[in-house]
């Protein structure tokens, strides 16, 4: 009985090994070949860049030893640039992990940061803070809704919400920073209730509002 079980186990093991071998040949091997091919191409490209850099350095007639040092510096920088780029554009940590500003919920902060990204993505930092300040100023004004969502999603209050851009933008760490600065009391808008881009504004009414200041491309009004 024991011999039969051992033979059966050996046959099963042999079958499994055969299946594993077939799986490696069919799936793993082609992927390994693709990876090796990519590594070979990457090395050839890197070597080509090093050779071009070396040739460009020759006419400089650098002191002995410095040519290879400069070449190594070029290689190191080329390796570091992708990492630096990833760090600058890294995903924003979950809002729940961020220090909360008293009186505002995580959902409110998320909505405000997204509004910054949608309305002032290319504006200077004070202009981004001012966008949030406008929302906070409206919260204090009896003529406006009494909640952050109510103000942001009030019909036609913000162009980015009306045209759908609000939900399409990527929210970055800088947008959260601008939101927190406004929540902590910084108001570059000087008490404004509205803002608009004079190059894009189509409403005649907005031009009738008393203008306070201009930051970047936005004019802030009462």
PAZAPA-4460 file (N, C-alpha, C; in steps of 0.05 Angstrom, whole numbers, plus 32768, in hexadecimal, padded with zeros to 4 digits):
% residues 222
    n_x    n_y    n_z   ca_x   ca_y   ca_z    c_x    c_y    c_z   seq   type   mol
   8010   7FE8   8000   8000   8000   8000   8011   8019   8000     1      X     A
   8026   801A   8011   8038   8031   8012   8046   8036   7FF8     2      X     A
   804F   8020   7FEB   805D   8023   7FD2   804A   802F   7FBD     3      X     A
   8031   8026   7FBD   801E   8031   7FA9   8019   804F   7FAD     4      X     A
   8017   8056   7FC7   8013   8073   7FCD   802B   8083   7FC4     5      X     A
   8043   8078   7FC9   805B   8086   7FC1   805D   8089   7FA2     6      X     A
   8055   8073   7F94   8055   8075   7F77   8041   8089   7F6D     7      X     A
   8029   8089   7F7A   8014   809C   7F72   801E   80B9   7F77     8      X     A
   802A   80BD   7F8F   8035   80D8   7F95   804A   80E0   7F81     9      X     A
   805B   80CD   7F79   8070   80D3   7F65   8064   80DB   7F4A    10      X     A
   804E   80CC   7F42   8042   80D2   7F29   8035   80EE   7F2A    11      X     A
   8027   80F4   7F40   801B   810E   7F43   8030   8124   7F42    12      X     A
   8046   8120   7F51   805B   8134   7F51   8067   8138   7F35    13      X     A
   806A   8122   7F26   8075   8123   7F0B   8061   8133   7EF9    14      X     A
   8047   812D   7EFD   8033   813B   7EED   8033   8159   7EF3    15      X     A
   8035   815F   7F0D   8035   817C   7F15   804E   818A   7F0A    16      X     A
   8064   817D   7F0B   807D   8189   7F01   807B   818E   7EE3    17      X     A
   806E   817B   7ED5   806A   817E   7EB9   8058   8196   7EB3    18      X     A
   8042   8198   7EC3   8031   81AF   7EBF   803F   81CA   7EC5    19      X     A
   804F   81C9   7EDA   805E   81E2   7EE2   8071   81E9   7ECC    20      X     A
   807F   81D5   7EC1   8092   81DA   7EAC   8084   81E6   7E93    21      X     A
   806C   81DB   7E8D   805D   81E5   7E76   8054   8202   7E7B    22      X     A
   804C   8207   7E94   8043   8223   7E9B   805A   8236   7E98    23      X     A
   8072   822E   7EA1   808A   823F   7E9F   8090   8245   7E82    24      X     A
   808F   8230   7E71   8095   8234   7E55   8081   8245   7E47    25      X     A
   8067   8242   7E4E   8052   8251   7E40   804F   826E   7E49    26      X     A
   8052   8273   7E64   804C   828D   7E6E   8065   829C   7E7A    27      X     A
   8073   828E   7E8B   8089   829B   7E98   80A0   82A1   7E85    28      X     A
   80A7   828E   7E75   80BE   8291   7E63   80BB   82A9   7E50    29      X     A
   80A3   82AC   7E42   80A0   82C3   7E30   80A3   82DD   7E3F    30      X     A
   8098   82DE   7E58   809A   82F7   7E67   80B7   82FD   7E6F    31      X     A
   80C5   82E8   7E76   80E1   82EB   7E7D   80F1   82F5   7E65    32      X     A
   80EA   82EA   7E4D   80F8   82F3   7E35   80F2   8311   7E30    33      X     A
   80D8   8319   7E35   80D0   8335   7E30   80DF   8347   7E44    34      X     A
   80E2   833E   7E5D   80F0   834F   7E71   810D   8351   7E69    35      X     A
   8119   833B   7E62   8136   833C   7E5A   813A   834E   7E41    36      X     A
   8127   834C   7E2F   8129   835D   7E17   8127   837A   7E1E    37      X     A
   8114   8381   7E31   8112   839D   7E3A   812B   83A6   7E48    38      X     A
   8136   8395   7E59   814F   839C   7E67   8166   83A1   7E54    39      X     A
   8167   8390   7E3F   817C   8393   7E2B   8178   83AD   7E1C    40      X     A
   815F   83B4   7E15   815A   83CD   7E07   8161   83E5   7E19    41      X     A
   8159   83E3   7E32   815F   83F9   7E45   817D   83FD   7E48    42      X     A
   818B   83E6   7E4A   81A8   83E9   7E4D   81B5   83F5   7E34    43      X     A
   81AC   83EC   7E1D   81B6   83F7   7E04   81B1   8415   7E02    44      X     A
   8199   841E   7E0A   8193   843A   7E0A   81A4   844A   7E1D    45      X     A
   81A7   843E   7E36   81B8   844B   7E4A   81D5   844D   7E41    46      X     A
   81DE   8437   7E36   81FA   8437   7E2C   81FE   844B   7E16    47      X     A
   81EA   844D   7E04   81EC   8461   7DEF   81ED   847E   7DFA    48      X     A
   81DD   8483   7E0F   81DD   849E   7E1B   81F8   84A3   7E28    49      X     A
   8203   848E   7E35   821D   8491   7E42   8233   8497   7E2D    50      X     A
   8232   8488   7E17   8246   848D   7E02   8244   84A9   7DF6    51      X     A
   822B   84B2   7DF2   8228   84CD   7DE7   8231   84E2   7DFB    52      X     A
   822B   84DD   7E15   8234   84F0   7E2A   8253   84F0   7E2B    53      X     A
   825F   84D8   7E28   827C   84D6   7E28   8288   84E6   7E11    54      X     A
   827D   84E3   7DF9   8287   84F1   7DE2   8284   850F   7DE5    55      X     A
   826D   8518   7DF1   8269   8534   7DF5   827B   8540   7E0A    56      X     A
   8284   852F   7E1C   8296   8539   7E31   82B3   853C   7E28    57      X     A
   82BB   852C   7E13   82D6   852D   7E0A   82E0   8548   7E02    58      X     A
   82D0   8558   7DF2   82DA   8572   7DEA   82DE   8586   7E02    59      X     A
   82D2   857F   7E19   82D6   8591   7E30   82F2   8590   7E3C    60      X     A
   8300   857A   7E36   831B   8576   7E40   831C   857A   7E5E    61      X     A
   830B   856B   7E6B   830B   856C   7E88   8324   8560   7E94    62      X     A
   832C   8568   7EAC   8344   855D   7EB9   8341   853F   7EBC    63      X     A
   8358   8532   7EBF   8358   8515   7EC1   8345   850B   7ED8    64      X     A
   8335   84F8   7ED2   8323   84ED   7EE6   8308   84FA   7EE7    65      X     A
   8306   8513   7EDE   82ED   8521   7EE0   82D9   8519   7ECA    66      X     A
   82E3   8510   7EB4   82D2   8508   7E9E   82BF   84F1   7EA7    67      X     A
   82CC   84DD   7EB3   82BC   84C6   7EBC   82AA   84CE   7ED3    68      X     A
   82B2   84E1   7EE4   82A1   84EA   7EFA   8288   84F8   7EF0    69      X     A
   828C   8509   7EDC   8275   8517   7ED0   8262   8503   7EC3    70      X     A
   826E   84EF   7EB6   825D   84DA   7EA9   824D   84CB   7EBD    71      X     A
   825A   84C4   7ED4   824B   84B6   7EE9   8235   84C8   7EF4    72      X     A
   823B   84E2   7EF7   8226   84F4   7F01   820E   84F5   7EEE    73      X     A
   8214   84F5   7ED4   81FE   84F5   7EC0   81ED   84DB   7EC4    74      X     A
   81FA   84C5   7EC7   81EC   84AB   7ECB   81DB   84AC   7EE4    75      X     A
   81E7   84B6   7EFA   81D8   84B7   7F14   81C0   84C9   7F12    76      X     A
   81C4   84E0   7F05   81AD   84F3   7F02   8197   84E6   7EF2    77      X     A
   819F   84D8   7EDC   818B   84CB   7ECB   817B   84B6   7EDB    78      X     A
   8188   84AA   7EEF   817A   8496   7EFF   8168   84A3   7F14    79      X     A
   8172   84BA   7F1E   8163   84C8   7F34   814A   84D7   7F2A    80      X     A
   814B   84E1   7F11   8135   84F2   7F07   811A   84E3   7F08    81      X     A
   8118   84CA   7EFF   80FE   84BD   7F02   80F4   84BB   7F1E    82      X     A
   8107   84B6   7F31   80FF   84B5   7F4D   80F5   84CF   7F58    83      X     A
   8103   84E5   7F50   80FB   8500   7F59   80DF   8506   7F4D    84      X     A
   80DC   84FF   7F34   80C2   8505   7F26   80AC   84F6   7F34    85      X     A
   80B1   84DD   7F3C   809D   84CD   7F4A   8096   84D9   7F65    86      X     A
   80AB   84E3   7F73   80A6   84EF   7F8D   8095   8508   7F8B    87      X     A
   809B   8519   7F77   808C   8532   7F74   806F   852D   7F6C    88      X     A
   806A   8516   7F5E   804F   8510   7F54   8043   84F7   7F62    89      X     A
   804D   84F2   7F7A   8044   84DA   7F88   8027   84DD   7F90    90      X     A
   8018   84C7   7F92   7FFC   84C9   7F9A   7FF9   84D7   7FB5    91      X     A
   7FE4   84E6   7FB8   7FDE   84F3   7FD1   7FD6   84DF   7FE6    92      X     A
   7FE0   84E0   7FFE   7FD7   84CD   8013   7FBA   84D0   8018    93      X     A
   7FAD   84BA   8022   7F90   84BC   8027   7F8A   84D3   803B    94      X     A
   7F75   84E3   8035   7F6F   84FA   8046   7F6C   84F2   8063    95      X     A
   7F62   84DA   8069   7F5E   84D2   8085   7F79   84D2   8095    96      X     A
   7F8F   84CF   8086   7FA9   84CD   8093   7FB5   84E9   8098    97      X     A
   7FA7   84FE   808D   7FB2   8519   8090   7FA7   8526   80AA    98      X     A
   7FB6   8539   80B5   7FAC   8547   80CC   7F92   8556   80C5    99      X     A
   7F7E   8553   80D5   7F64   855F   80CF   7F62   857B   80DA   100      X     A
   7F58   858D   80CA   7F53   85A9   80D4   7F39   85A9   80E4   101      X     A
   7F39   85B5   80FB   7F22   85B5   810C   7F0A   85C1   80FE   102      X     A
   7EF3   85B4   8101   7EDA   85BE   80F6   7ED4   85B5   80DA   103      X     A
   7EE6   85A8   80CD   7EE2   859F   80B2   7EE6   8581   80B0   104      X     A
   7ED5   8573   80A1   7ED7   8557   809E   7EEA   8550   8087   105      X     A
   7EF3   8537   8086   7F04   852E   8071   7EF7   8532   8056   106      X     A
   7EDD   852D   8054   7ECF   8531   803B   7ED0   854E   8032   107      X     A
   7ECD   8561   8045   7ECF   857D   803E   7EEA   8584   8033   108      X     A
   7EFF   857A   8040   7F1B   8580   8037   7F20   8574   801B   109      X     A
   7F15   855C   8017   7F19   8550   7FFC   7F0B   8561   7FE7   110      X     A
   7EF3   856A   7FEC   7EE4   857A   7FD9   7EF2   8594   7FD3   111      X     A
   7EFD   85A1   7FE8   7F0A   85BB   7FE4   7F24   85B7   7FD5   112      X     A
   7F34   85A2   7FDB   7F4D   859D   7FCD   7F48   8597   7FAF   113      X     A
   7F32   8589   7FAA   7F2B   8583   7F8E   7F23   859D   7F7F   114      X     A
   7F15   85AF   7F8E   7F0E   85C8   7F81   7F27   85D9   7F7A   115      X     A
   7F3B   85D8   7F8C   7F54   85E5   7F86   7F60   85DA   7F6C   116      X     A
   7F61   85C0   7F6A   7F6D   85B3   7F53   7F5E   85BA   7F39   117      X     A
   7F43   85BB   7F3C   7F33   85C0   7F24   7F32   85DD   7F1C   118      X     A
   7F32   85F0   7F2F   7F2F   860C   7F29   7F4A   861B   7F27   119      X     A
   7F5F   8611   7F34   7F77   8621   7F36   7F90   8610   7F32   120      X     A
   7F8F   85FC   7F22   7FA5   85E9   7F1E   7FBF   85F7   7F15   121      X     A
   7FBC   860B   7F03   7FD4   8618   7EF9   7FD8   8634   7F05   122      X     A
   7FCA   863A   7F1A   7FCC   8654   7F27   7FE3   8654   7F3C   123      X     A
   7FED   866C   7F43   8001   866D   7F59   7FF5   8663   7F73   124      X     A
   8006   865B   7F85   7FFD   864F   7F9E   7FE9   8661   7FAD   125      X     A
   7FEF   867B   7FB1   7FDB   868C   7FBF   7FC0   868C   7FB1   126      X     A
   7FC0   868A   7F96   7FA7   8688   7F88   7F97   866F   7F8E   127      X     A
   7FA6   8659   7F93   7F99   8640   7F9A   7F8D   8642   7FB6   128      X     A
   7F9C   864E   7FC8   7F91   8652   7FE3   7F78   8664   7FE2   129      X     A
   7F79   8678   7FD1   7F63   868B   7FCF   7F49   867D   7FC5   130      X     A
   7F4B   8669   7FB5   7F33   865A   7FAC   7F25   864E   7FC3   131      X     A
   7F34   8641   7FD5   7F27   8636   7FED   7F1D   864C   7FFF   132      X     A
   7F2B   8662   8001   7F23   8678   8012   7F08   8683   8009   133      X     A
   7F03   8683   7FEF   7EE9   868D   7FE4   7ED3   867B   7FEE   134      X     A
   7ED7   8661   7FEE   7EC3   864E   7FF9   7EBE   8654   8017   135      X     A
   7ED3   8658   8026   7ED0   865D   8043   7EC2   8678   8047   136      X     A
   7EC8   868B   8037   7EBA   86A5   8039   7E9C   86A2   8034   137      X     A
   7E95   8691   8021   7E79   868C   801B   7E6B   867E   8032   138      X     A
   7E7B   866D   8040   7E6F   865F   8057   7E66   8673   806D   139      X     A
   7E75   8689   806F   7E6E   869D   8083   7E59   86B0   807A   140      X     A
   7E52   86B0   8060   7E3F   86C3   8055   7E23   86B6   8055   141      X     A
   7E0F   86C3   8060   7DF4   86B7   8062   7DE7   86B2   8046   142      X     A
   7DF2   86BE   8031   7DE6   86BB   8017   7DED   86A1   8009   143      X     A
   7DFF   8692   8016   7E09   8679   8009   7E01   8660   801A   144      X     A
   7E03   8648   800E   7DFE   8630   801E   7E11   862E   8036   145      X     A
   7E09   861E   8049   7E17   861C   8063   7E29   8604   8065   146      X     A
   7E31   85F8   804F   7E43   85E1   8050   7E56   85E2   8038   147      X     A
   7E6D   85D5   803A   7E80   85D5   8024   7E74   85C8   800B   148      X     A
   7E68   85B0   800E   7E5B   85A4   7FF6   7E46   85B6   7FEA   149      X     A
   7E36   85C3   7FFB   7E21   85D4   7FF1   7E2B   85EB   7FE1   150      X     A
   7E42   85F7   7FE9   7E4E   860D   7FDA   7E5B   8604   7FC0   151      X     A
   7E6A   85EE   7FC2   7E78   85E4   7FAA   7E65   85DB   7F94   152      X     A
   7E4F   85CD   7F9D   7E3D   85C2   7F89   7E24   85D3   7F85   153      X     A
   7E24   85EB   7F8E   7E0E   85FD   7F88   7E0E   8602   7F6A   154      X     A
   7DF7   8600   7F5D   7DF6   8602   7F3F   7E05   861A   7F35   155      X     A
   7E17   8616   7F22   7E26   862A   7F14   7E38   863B   7F26   156      X     A
   7E3E   8631   7F3E   7E50   8640   7F50   7E6D   863F   7F46   157      X     A
   7E75   8628   7F3B   7E91   8624   7F32   7E90   8617   7F16   158      X     A
   7E9F   8622   7F04   7E9F   8618   7EE8   7EA9   85FC   7EE7   159      X     A
   7EBD   85F5   7EF6   7EC8   85DA   7EF5   7EB4   85C4   7EFD   160      X     A
   7EA2   85CB   7F0F   7E8D   85B9   7F17   7E78   85B7   7F01   161      X     A
   7E71   85CD   7EF5   7E5D   85CD   7EE0   7E66   85BE   7EC7   162      X     A
   7E80   85C0   7EC0   7E89   85B2   7EA7   7E95   8597   7EAC   163      X     A
   7E95   858E   7EC5   7E9E   8573   7ECC   7EBC   8570   7ED1   164      X     A
   7ECB   8585   7ECD   7EE8   8584   7ED1   7EEF   857E   7EEF   165      X     A
   7EDD   8586   7F00   7EE1   8582   7F1D   7EE8   8565   7F24   166      X     A
   7EDB   8552   7F16   7EDF   8536   7F1C   7EF5   8529   7F0C   167      X     A
   7F01   8538   7EFA   7F15   852C   7EE8   7F32   8532   7EF0   168      X     A
   7F36   8547   7F00   7F51   854F   7F07   7F5D   853D   7F1C   169      X     A
   7F78   853C   7F1C   7F87   852E   7F30   7F8D   8541   7F47   170      X     A
   7F87   8539   7F5F   7F8B   854A   7F77   7FA7   8543   7F82   171      X     A
   7FB7   8558   7F84   7FD3   8555   7F8D   7FD7   855F   7FAA   172      X     A
   7FEE   8559   7FB5   7FF4   8561   7FD0   7FF2   857F   7FD3   173      X     A
   7FFA   858E   7FBE   7FF9   85AB   7FC0   7FDD   85B6   7FC3   174      X     A
   7FC9   85A7   7FB7   7FAD   85B0   7FBA   7FA4   85AD   7FD7   175      X     A
   7FAD   8597   7FE4   7FA6   8594   8000   7FB4   85A9   8011   176      X     A
   7FCD   85B0   800A   7FDB   85C4   801A   7FCD   85DF   8018   177      X     A
   7FC5   85E6   8000   7FB7   8600   7FFC   7F9C   8600   800C   178      X     A
   7F8F   85E9   800C   7F76   85E7   801B   7F7B   85EB   8039   179      X     A
   7F8F   85DE   8043   7F95   85E0   8060   7F9D   85FC   8067   180      X     A
   7FAD   860A   8056   7FB5   8625   805C   7F9C   8637   805D   181      X     A
   7F89   8633   804B   7F71   8644   804C   7F60   863D   8065   182      X     A
   7F5E   8624   806C   7F4F   861C   8084   7F5C   8626   809D   183      X     A
   7F76   862B   809C   7F85   8635   80B3   7F85   8654   80B5   184      X     A
   7F76   8661   80A2   7F72   867D   80A5   7F7F   868F   8090   185      X     A
   7F8E   8685   807D   7F9A   8696   8068   7F85   869B   8052   186      X     A
   7F81   86B5   804D   7F6D   86BD   8039   7F7A   86D1   8025   187      X     A
   7F88   86C7   8011   7F94   86DA   7FFD   7F7F   86E9   7FED   188      X     A
   7F66   86DF   7FED   7F51   86EC   7FDE   7F47   8705   7FEC   189      X     A
   7F4E   8709   8005   7F46   8721   8014   7F28   8722   8017   190      X     A
   7F1C   870C   801D   7EFF   870B   8023   7EED   8708   800B   191      X     A
   7EF8   8700   7FF4   7EE8   86FE   7FDB   7ED3   86E8   7FDD   192      X     A
   7EBE   86EC   7FCE   7EA8   86D8   7FCC   7EA7   86CB   7FB0   193      X     A
   7EB5   86D7   7F9D   7EB5   86CD   7F82   7ED1   86D0   7F76   194      X     A
   7ED6   86C1   7F61   7EEE   86C5   7F51   7EE8   86BD   7F34   195      X     A
   7EF7   86C8   7F22   7EF3   86C1   7F06   7F0C   86C7   7EF6   196      X     A
   7F0E   86BA   7EDF   7F24   86BF   7ECC   7F1B   86D3   7EB7   197      X     A
   7F25   86EB   7EB6   7F1B   86FF   7EA3   7F1E   86F7   7E86   198      X     A
   7F31   86E5   7E81   7F35   86DC   7E65   7F20   86C8   7E5C   199      X     A
   7F12   86BC   7E70   7EFF   86A7   7E69   7EE2   86AD   7E72   200      X     A
   7EDF   86C1   7E82   7EC4   86C8   7E8D   7EB1   86CF   7E77   201      X     A
   7E99   86C3   7E79   7E84   86C9   7E65   7E6C   86D7   7E72   202      X     A
   7E6D   86D9   7E8D   7E56   86E6   7E9B   7E5B   8703   7E9F   203      X     A
   7E48   8713   7E96   7E4A   8730   7E99   7E47   8738   7EB7   204      X     A
   7E37   8727   7EC5   7E31   872D   7EE2   7E4B   872E   7EF2   205      X     A
   7E5D   871B   7EED   7E75   8718   7EFE   7E86   8732   7EFC   206      X     A
   7E85   8740   7EE6   7E94   8759   7EE3   7E88   8770   7EF4   207      X     A
   7E70   876C   7EFD   7E63   8781   7F0D   7E6B   877F   7F2B   208      X     A
   7E78   8769   7F32   7E7F   8765   7F4F   7E98   8776   7F56   209      X     A
   7E99   8782   7F6E   7EB0   8791   7F76   7EC9   8780   7F77   210      X     A
   7EDD   8788   7F68   7EF6   8779   7F67   7F08   877F   7F7E   211      X     A
   7F15   876A   7F89   7F26   876E   7FA0   7F43   876B   7F99   212      X     A
   7F4A   8755   7F8B   7F66   8750   7F85   7F67   873D   7F6E   213      X     A
   7F7E   873B   7F61   7F83   8727   7F4C   7F9B   8717   7F54   214      X     A
   7F99   86FC   7F53   7FAE   86E9   7F58   7FB1   86D7   7F40   215      X     A
   7FC7   86D8   7F33   7FCA   86C8   7F1B   7FB6   86D0   7F06   216      X     A
   7FA7   86BD   7EFC   7F93   86C2   7EE7   7F77   86C8   7EF3   217      X     A
   7F74   86C7   7F0D   7F5A   86CB   7F19   7F57   86E7   7F26   218      X     A
   7F3F   86F2   7F21   7F38   870B   7F2F   7F24   8703   7F45   219      X     A
   7F29   870C   7F5E   7F18   8706   7F75   7F06   871E   7F7B   220      X     A
   7EEC   8719   7F7F   7ED9   872E   7F83   7EC7   8729   7F9B   221      X     A
   7EB8   873D   7FA3   7EA3   873A   7FB8   7E88   8736   7FAB   222      X     A
***
